[in-house]
Amino acid sequence: MADSKTIAAISTPNAVGGISVLRISGPEAIAAADRVFRPVSGKPLASHKGYTAAYGTIFDGEDTLDDVVATVFLGPKSYTGEDVVEISCHGGLYVTRRILMAIIKQGVSLAGPGEFTKRAFLNGKMSLTQAEGVADLIMASGQQGLRSARGAMQGELYRKIRSCTDRLLTVSGHIAAYMDYPEEEIDPVESNEIRDALADVKAQLDGLLANFDQGKMIREGVETVILGKPNVGKSTLMNLLAGTKKSIVTDIPGTTRDVVEETVTLDGLVLRLADTAGIRETEDFVEKAGVELALQRLDTAQLVLAVFDSSSPLSQEDKDLIKRLEGLPCVAVCNKSDLEQQLDMEFLRAHFPHIVEISARENQGLSELTREVMDVLSLTGTDVSGPMLANLRQFECAQRASNLLGEAQATLVGGYTLDAVDVSLESVISALLELTGERVTDAVVDQVFSHFCVGK
């Protein structure tokens, strides 16, 4: 169960806005609110049913603070599973903080990061993976990330892991019953039954592990570098993707010297773009530093958009760049497709599996570029609302469970006793229960919720 103290916090951002929302949760939430809130109806909040709202005034002693709406949620049918009062006031920073202080004066404690959602987890309102989905939803910056977070909140990952756990528990229970009660007429455990269960669960976990990088990109965005020699249209492409003029576009080589950054959304996927200096040999000290910085970006890039000028033959600078990009997740963007074509497409096709022809100036080819980006990132056809591992904690638990399943398979093949197999199974089950939060230490729970904002 959660802590029995009553907590409060401001749930909206620390900024001026139309309204602010304060949340109180715990056994004294309604009583504390009643001591600072006077409803125009004259009926205290303690007399209200759940999911009802009252209009009135907040006071701090003799000071009138604001006219507000107080909404009552009775536990366990609330977000935290406890009695909750949410106060909607005008969105000024000072008045919101004064209301919070008035509530704190009633013996209410200030909530820590994620403490409301932590109580929801501890009170059985959601699994740990669902709680982590809440954090991902708050941080989502694109449609793909939003759908992924919603899937987690709706229990997609929890149900998949729970299904795997239940299958292993069934096998483990059968082994235990057969070994512990030999006098009973219990059917012997078939090695094929165990082998099939281990193989099936391991395949499901390995599938989740294999898609972890894709899921991470969906949630956090893709570090993307736009690279190419001067005057091939890198900055024009940047402006096309951004939908606004972010980079200066001129016919003068070397215009872009520093890295210009912008976050854009491509078919719901967030790209963190970096428009870089044109790659060429130069004696200009500042431009040379820009070229070096551009090449350094390749070390951390998850996607490279290599831009070439379709109206000009490939230069030695182009070919040097192509060689440098070998093995990187890259789309060759052949720009200026509206002009007479001079580019050696056969040469490019021999080096790039993913090529697209566009005219950034004429806004042509964006849908084709989107398709190639999704393909090179292995995101085409990905069901982002399905079960996905959301963070390193979940990844580590799934990886540990998969490795332990491999050990259990080796134990079975090696002809060891069923007791030895069952010991391995128990370790796997423990790792899976840790993933869902059903068997987890307080330290792990505290670590998960420490990344939440205060008020959630």
Beta strands, then each sheet from edge to edge (+ up, - down):
strand 1: 7-10
strand 2: 19-25
strand 3: 37-39
strand 4: 52-60
strand 5: 63-73
strand 6: 84-90
strand 7: 109-110
strand 8: 222-227
strand 9: 260-266
strand 10: 269-275
strand 11: 303-309
strand 12: 330-335
strand 13: 355-357
sheet 1: 3+ 4- 5+ 6- 2+ 1- 7-
sheet 2: 9+ 10- 8- 11- 12- 13-
end
